Amino acid sequence: MGTAKTIAVGIAGVRGYKGIETARLIARHPGFRVVMVASDVVAGGRLSQIDPDLARDGAAQAVGYNDTVSAAADYGVELMFLATRPSLCSRLASDLHARGIRSVDLSGAHCIKNGDAHAEAYGFAQVDPELSAKAVYGLTELADPEALRAAALVANPTSWATAALLPLKPLVRAGIVAPESVVVDIKAGTSASGRRARISLLFSEIADDCFANKIDRHPHTPEVMERLAIAGGPDFRFTLVSHLVPISRGMLATCYLRVAGATSVDAGAAQVRAMLREQYRDAPFIRVADRAEDVHLKDVVGTNRCVLGAAADPYGDRVVVQCAIDNMLKGTAGQAIQNANLMFGFEPTEALRLGTGGQP
């Protein structure tokens, strides 16, 4: 695999965490070049004004969101990364598609196929239901590589869904998860809530604290439920609770489940561990640890890695499965680059071997 061609790239939402992380990864990519970016805040400026370290592509012109599609056409953009708010990304994806420009949507706006579930999760109706139906769900290690290569639009999974699906989807697809037995608890750094002003995200509010949010209606539960139903669990139900912790980035998902048909909880944990190792044996970014206690955020922050682990809980008769990712990389921008690499014939690991060092 490999290509000598240079792909002209645009980024909408470059001022946000997802957008600037994508630009940092592209800065080391030999086959991608940022030629334009979109953000109302920096319209009229250059990429180098946002981050002077992005010197190679620093001359890329910044335009306002209303000029995104026309500028992409003018600059010959072949791939647009959409990293701003979901409602705007949904509209931009439709307009870009009409111009024949391929996109990777990092906002989550195209992750849910069911129109009613989408509207409930995001608060607006699908802008282009036909395009949403055709979007390829880009959970890279579990996606069809041929579908990604041919995709006009890739729906990059949200970080929350990535952290839940990487451990759960192979197990549900294999039919070993007892229905209605799953609880998913996700601890996340503040960057998972985006780069916007909120009192709860102020340092003096979040420091030395930890709290659950959106317990009654988590916006990413429908995305996970739909994907698990597609994997073979149409009656699958689970509880997902997320907690904000006082770190800038990183996401630790703890999944509690029962293994159907296991002779003991120890046997169930061994079966889960073996299945995950078999599923991801050729996945360069995923490692299955010997023990669930060996899954640490410090091993993944600033990288595109995912570390998984499974252990038996004899008191609750459940298997505990851990998943650690960097929400900005494996959960968002890193996975988007993985998908883009497959779309354009590059090695899956291109520009991702060393991460970004953990900024912000």
C-alpha positions in Angstrom: 0.0 0.0 0.0 1.2 3.5 -0.7 0.8 6.4 -3.0 3.1 9.1 -4.4 0.3 11.6 -4.9 -0.2 14.6 -2.6 -3.8 15.0 -1.4 -5.1 18.6 -0.9 -6.8 18.7 2.4 -9.1 21.2 4.2 -10.2 21.5 7.8 -13.4 23.0 9.0 -13.3 23.9 12.7 -9.5 24.3 12.9 -9.7 26.4 16.0 -11.3 23.6 18.1 -9.4 20.8 19.8 -10.4 18.2 17.1 -9.5 20.5 14.2 -6.1 21.6 15.5 -5.2 18.1 16.5 -6.0 17.0 13.0 -3.7 19.7 11.6 -0.9 18.7 13.9 -1.1 15.1 12.6 -1.3 16.2 9.0 1.8 18.3 9.5 3.9 15.2 9.6 2.0 13.3 6.8 4.0 13.0 3.6 0.9 12.6 1.4 -1.6 15.2 2.9 -1.2 19.0 2.6 -3.6 21.4 4.3 -4.4 24.0 1.6 -7.3 25.8 3.4 -9.0 25.9 6.8 -12.3 27.3 8.0 -13.2 29.1 11.2 -15.1 32.3 11.6 -12.7 33.3 14.4 -9.6 33.4 12.2 -11.1 34.1 8.8 -8.8 36.1 6.6 -5.7 34.7 8.4 -3.4 31.8 7.9 -2.9 28.4 9.5 0.5 29.5 10.9 -1.3 32.2 13.0 -3.2 29.4 14.9 -0.1 27.3 15.5 3.3 28.5 14.4 4.7 25.0 14.6 2.6 24.1 11.6 5.1 25.8 9.3 5.0 23.4 6.4 1.3 24.1 5.8 1.3 27.5 7.5 0.3 29.4 4.4 -3.1 27.7 4.2 -5.8 30.3 3.9 -8.4 30.6 6.6 -12.0 31.4 5.5 -15.3 31.8 7.3 -17.7 28.9 7.5 -20.0 30.4 4.9 -17.2 30.3 2.4 -16.0 26.7 3.3 -17.4 24.9 0.3 -16.5 27.5 -2.4 -13.0 27.8 -1.0 -12.6 24.1 -0.9 -13.5 24.0 -4.6 -11.2 26.9 -5.4 -8.2 25.4 -3.7 -8.8 21.9 -5.2 -9.5 20.2 -1.9 -10.0 16.5 -2.3 -10.6 15.7 1.4 -12.3 17.8 4.0 -12.1 17.1 7.7 -15.2 18.4 9.4 -14.5 19.3 13.1 -16.9 22.0 14.1 -20.4 21.7 15.6 -22.6 18.8 14.4 -25.4 20.9 12.8 -22.9 22.8 10.7 -20.9 19.7 9.8 -24.1 18.1 8.6 -24.8 20.9 6.2 -21.2 21.2 5.0 -21.0 17.5 4.3 -24.0 17.7 2.1 -22.8 20.7 0.2 -19.3 19.2 -0.2 -20.7 16.0 -1.4 -22.7 17.9 -4.1 -19.3 19.3 -5.3 -17.7 15.8 -5.4 -15.4 16.5 -2.4 -14.9 13.6 0.1 -15.2 14.2 3.8 -14.4 12.8 7.2 -16.9 14.1 9.8 -15.4 14.2 13.3 -18.5 15.9 14.8 -20.7 12.8 15.2 -23.4 14.3 12.9 -23.5 11.3 10.6 -22.8 8.5 13.2 -26.5 7.6 13.8 -28.4 6.2 10.8 -31.9 6.2 12.5 -33.4 9.7 11.9 -35.4 9.8 15.1 -32.5 8.6 17.3 -30.2 11.2 15.6 -32.7 14.0 16.3 -33.0 12.9 19.9 -29.2 12.8 20.4 -28.3 16.0 18.5 -31.4 18.1 18.7 -31.8 18.6 14.9 -33.1 16.5 12.0 -30.7 15.0 9.5 -29.9 17.6 6.9 -29.3 15.0 4.1 -30.8 11.6 5.1 -29.7 10.0 1.9 -26.1 11.0 2.5 -26.3 10.0 6.2 -27.5 6.5 5.1 -24.5 6.1 2.8 -21.9 7.4 5.2 -19.4 4.7 6.2 -19.0 4.3 10.0 -15.3 4.6 10.6 -14.4 2.6 13.6 -11.3 1.7 11.7 -10.2 -1.6 13.2 -13.8 -3.0 12.8 -14.7 -1.3 9.6 -14.7 -2.7 6.1 -11.4 -1.4 4.4 -13.0 -1.6 1.0 -16.0 0.5 2.1 -13.6 3.1 3.5 -11.6 3.2 0.3 -14.8 3.9 -1.7 -16.4 6.2 0.9 -17.6 9.7 -0.1 -18.3 10.4 3.6 -16.8 8.7 6.6 -18.6 9.2 9.9 -15.8 9.2 12.4 -17.1 7.7 15.7 -17.3 9.9 18.7 -14.6 9.3 21.4 -17.3 8.0 23.8 -18.5 5.4 21.3 -14.9 4.5 20.4 -14.1 3.7 24.0 -17.2 1.6 24.4 -17.3 -0.2 21.1 -13.6 -1.3 20.8 -14.1 -3.7 23.8 -17.8 -4.5 23.3 -18.5 -4.9 19.6 -16.4 -8.0 19.0 -18.0 -9.7 22.0 -21.5 -8.8 21.0 -20.8 -9.9 17.5 -19.6 -13.2 18.8 -22.9 -13.6 20.8 -21.2 -14.1 24.2 -22.6 -11.1 26.0 -25.6 -11.7 28.1 -28.4 -9.2 27.1 -29.1 -6.4 29.6 -26.0 -7.2 31.6 -23.8 -4.4 30.5 -22.9 -1.2 32.4 -20.3 1.2 30.8 -18.6 3.7 33.0 -16.4 6.3 31.2 -14.0 8.7 33.0 -13.0 11.5 30.6 -10.7 14.5 30.6 -12.2 17.9 30.0 -11.2 18.1 26.3 -13.8 15.5 25.6 -16.4 18.3 26.3 -14.9 20.5 23.6 -13.3 23.9 23.5 -16.0 26.2 24.7 -16.6 28.3 27.7 -18.6 26.5 30.5 -18.5 27.2 34.2 -18.2 23.5 35.0 -15.0 23.3 33.0 -13.2 26.2 34.7 -10.1 25.1 36.5 -11.4 26.2 39.9 -14.6 24.2 39.3 -13.1 20.9 37.9 -9.9 20.8 40.0 -10.0 18.2 42.8 -13.5 17.1 41.7 -15.1 14.3 39.7 -18.8 14.2 38.7 -21.2 12.3 36.5 -22.9 14.2 33.7 -25.9 13.5 31.4 -27.0 10.4 33.3 -30.6 10.5 32.3 -30.0 10.9 28.5 -26.4 10.5 27.4 -26.1 11.8 23.8 -23.8 9.1 22.6 -25.7 6.1 24.0 -27.9 5.9 20.8 -24.8 5.7 18.7 -23.4 2.8 20.7 -26.7 1.0 20.8 -27.2 1.3 17.0 -23.7 -0.1 16.3 -24.2 -3.0 18.8 -27.6 -3.8 17.2 -25.9 -3.9 13.8 -23.3 -6.2 15.3 -25.9 -8.8 16.2 -27.5 -7.6 19.3 -30.9 -6.1 18.3 -32.3 -6.4 21.8 -29.1 -5.0 23.4 -29.6 -2.6 26.3 -27.0 -1.1 28.5 -26.3 1.7 30.9 -23.7 4.3 30.0 -22.5 6.9 32.5 -19.7 9.4 31.9 -17.7 11.2 34.5 -15.5 14.3 34.1 -12.2 14.1 35.8 -9.6 16.9 36.3 -7.3 16.0 33.5 -7.1 17.6 30.1 -7.3 14.5 27.9 -7.7 10.7 28.1 -10.7 8.4 28.4 -11.0 5.2 30.5 -14.0 3.0 29.8 -14.9 0.3 32.3 -17.4 -2.2 31.0 -19.2 -4.6 33.3 -20.8 -7.6 31.6 -21.8 -11.3 32.0 -20.6 -13.9 29.5 -23.4 -16.1 28.4 -22.7 -19.8 28.8 -19.4 -19.4 30.7 -18.8 -22.2 33.2 -17.4 -19.6 35.7 -16.6 -15.9 35.8 -12.9 -16.8 35.5 -13.6 -18.8 32.3 -15.6 -15.9 31.0 -12.8 -13.4 31.6 -10.4 -15.8 29.8 -12.8 -16.1 26.9 -13.2 -12.3 26.6 -9.4 -11.8 26.7 -8.8 -14.5 24.0 -11.5 -13.0 21.8 -10.1 -9.5 22.0 -6.6 -10.8 21.3 -7.8 -12.7 18.2 -9.8 -9.7 17.0 -7.0 -7.2 17.3 -3.9 -9.5 16.6 -3.0 -7.5 13.5 -4.2 -4.1 14.7 -1.0 -1.9 15.1 -2.6 0.5 17.6 -4.4 -1.9 19.9 -2.9 -4.0 22.7 -4.6 -6.4 25.0 -2.9 -6.4 28.4 -2.5 -9.5 30.6 -4.4 -7.9 33.4 -7.2 -5.3 33.5 -5.2 -3.5 36.2 -2.4 -2.9 33.6 -4.7 -0.5 31.6 -3.5 3.0 32.3 -4.2 6.4 30.7 -0.5 7.3 30.8 0.2 4.6 28.3 -2.1 6.1 25.7 -2.3 9.9 26.2 -0.5 11.7 23.3 -0.7 8.5 21.1 -3.2 6.8 18.8 -3.0 3.6 21.0 -5.8 1.7 22.7 -5.1 -0.6 25.6 -7.6 -3.2 26.6 -7.8 -5.6 29.5 -10.2 -8.1 31.1 -10.6 -9.5 34.6 -13.1 -11.6 36.6 -15.2 -10.1 39.4 -16.3 -13.2 41.4 -18.5 -11.1 43.8 -20.6 -9.6 41.1 -20.3 -12.6 38.8 -19.3 -10.2 36.0 -16.3 -9.8 33.7 -14.7 -6.3 33.9 -13.3 -5.0 30.6 -11.1 -1.9 30.5 -10.4 0.3 27.6 -8.0 3.3 27.6 -7.7 5.8 24.8 -6.6 9.4 24.2 -10.0 11.0 23.3 -8.3 13.5 21.0 -6.3 10.9 19.0 -7.7 7.4 18.9 -11.0 8.9 19.9 -11.1 11.6 17.3 -8.3 13.0 15.1 -6.1 10.0 15.1 -8.9 7.7 14.0 -9.9 10.3 11.4 -6.4 10.1 9.9 -6.5 6.3 10.1 -9.7 6.4 8.0 -8.3 9.0 5.6 -5.2 6.9 5.1 -7.3 4.0 4.0 -9.5 6.2 1.8 -6.5 7.4 -0.2 -4.3 4.3 -0.2 -1.7 5.2 2.5 -0.4 2.9 5.2 -2.8 2.9 8.1 -0.1 4.0 10.5 1.1 7.0 8.4 1.6 10.1 10.6 0.3 8.3 13.6 3.3 6.3 14.9 4.3 8.9 17.5 1.1 10.8 18.2 1.2 14.5 18.9 2.8 14.5 22.4 -0.4 15.2 24.2 -1.3 18.8 23.4 -3.3 20.7 24.8 
